[in-house]
Amino acid sequence: MTVDLEELRKMEKGELLKKVDELRLELMKLRVQARMGTLKNTASIRNTRKDIARILTVLSEKKREGKGKAKVENK
């Protein structure tokens, strides 16, 4: 379940944070399954980690955009 980057950029900050929490919970479940030996697709751990990283990157971009706008308004 990879996440589309354009979709993420359209989402609000609250939605992104909620999505990160959901993915972190899913990652924890996948790690437990891997430990128990019941995980069928081991690549799903890697894909989930990358999805989390994508969302955190978009959040960081949004944060930087906000700071850039604040600097322009102050001038």
C-alpha positions as CSV (number, residue, x, y, z in Angstrom):
1,M,0.0,0.0,0.0
2,T,2.2,2.8,-1.2
3,V,1.0,6.3,-0.7
4,D,0.7,8.7,-3.7
5,L,2.8,11.8,-3.1
6,E,0.4,14.2,-4.7
7,E,-2.4,12.9,-2.6
8,L,-0.3,13.5,0.5
9,R,0.5,17.1,-0.4
10,K,-3.3,17.8,-0.7
11,M,-4.0,16.5,2.8
12,E,-4.1,18.7,5.9
13,K,-1.5,18.5,8.6
14,G,-3.9,16.7,11.0
15,E,-4.8,14.1,8.5
16,L,-1.1,13.4,7.8
17,L,-0.3,13.0,11.5
18,K,-3.2,10.6,11.8
19,K,-2.0,8.6,8.8
20,V,1.6,8.4,10.3
21,D,0.1,7.1,13.6
22,E,-1.9,4.5,11.7
23,L,1.2,3.4,9.7
24,R,3.4,3.2,12.8
25,L,0.8,0.9,14.4
26,E,0.7,-1.2,11.2
27,L,4.5,-1.4,11.2
28,M,4.5,-2.6,14.8
29,K,2.0,-5.3,13.9
30,L,4.1,-6.3,10.9
31,R,7.2,-6.6,13.1
32,V,5.4,-8.8,15.5
33,Q,4.2,-11.0,12.7
34,A,7.8,-11.2,11.4
35,R,9.1,-12.2,14.8
36,M,6.4,-14.9,15.1
37,G,7.1,-16.2,11.6
38,T,3.6,-15.6,10.3
39,L,4.4,-12.7,8.0
40,K,3.9,-13.7,4.3
41,N,5.3,-10.6,2.6
42,T,8.4,-9.3,4.3
43,A,8.7,-6.4,1.8
44,S,5.6,-4.9,3.5
45,I,7.7,-3.8,6.4
46,R,10.0,-1.9,4.1
47,N,7.1,-0.4,2.2
48,T,5.4,0.8,5.4
49,R,8.6,2.4,6.6
50,K,9.0,4.2,3.3
51,D,5.4,5.4,3.4
52,I,6.0,6.8,6.9
53,A,9.1,8.6,5.6
54,R,7.1,10.1,2.6
55,I,4.5,11.5,5.0
56,L,7.1,12.9,7.3
57,T,8.8,14.5,4.3
58,V,5.6,16.2,3.2
59,L,5.0,17.4,6.8
60,S,8.5,18.9,6.8
61,E,7.8,20.6,3.5
62,K,4.6,22.1,4.8
63,K,6.4,23.3,7.9
64,R,9.1,25.0,5.8
65,E,6.5,26.6,3.5
66,G,4.8,28.1,6.6
67,K,8.1,29.6,7.8
68,G,8.9,31.0,4.4
69,K,5.5,32.7,4.2
70,A,6.0,34.2,7.6
71,K,9.4,35.7,6.6
72,V,7.9,37.2,3.5
73,E,5.0,38.8,5.5
74,N,7.4,40.3,8.0
75,K,9.4,42.2,5.4
